[in-house]
């Protein structure tokens, strides 16, 4: 029983470390991109907005593909 508990604790520590790193990167990158994009319209703003549009499109693309696969089309 003790061996199983140690495995769970070890797995949870890896999960928490990964979560902490992910959130930290998001807290640094997100506001930085917002500050850059909030400057007057220009080439940089257009590039950032196109990147965000692609990221928003990816989730819809995966959802539509998975529905098509489930339906067998």
N, C-alpha and C positions, 0 to 999 in steps of 0.2 A: 504494500500500500504506500509505503514511504517513497519507493522508487517512482510510482505513478505520479505522486504529488510533485516530486522534483522535476519530472518531465513537463508537467503542466506549468509550473513556475518558470522553468527555462523557456518554454514556448511563449508564455505571456510576456516575459522580459524582451524577447526578440520582437514581438508584436508591438509592444509599447515603444521601443526604440525606433522602429520603422515608422510608426505613427507620428512620433515627435519630430523626426527628420522631415517627413512629408509636410506637416503643418508649418514647420519653421521655414522651409523653402517657399511655401505658398505665401506666408506672411511677409517674406522679403521680396519675392518676384512680383506679386500682385500689386502692392502699392507703388512699386517702382514703375511698372508698366502704366499704371493709372496716371502717375505724375508726368511721365513722358507723353502720354496721349492727350493730356489736358492742355498742352501748349497749343498755340494757334495752329489751325489746320495746315498740314504739310505732308511731305512724303512719309515721315516716320509714323504719323497718325494713321495714314492709310495702310501701311504695312502691318501695324499692330491690329487694326480693326479687321483686316483680311485674315490674319492669324486666328483671331478670336472667332470669326465666322466659321473657319474650317473646324476649329475645336467643337463648336456647337453643332456642326453638321455631322460629325462623326457619330455621335450618340444616336441621332435619327437614322443614319445609314445602317448601323448595326441592328437597330430595332426592326427596320423594314426588311433587312436581309434575313433576320431570324424568323420573322413571321412568314416570309416566303418559303423558307426551308421547312417550317412546321406544316405549312399547307401542301408542300410537295410540288410547288410550281417551278 
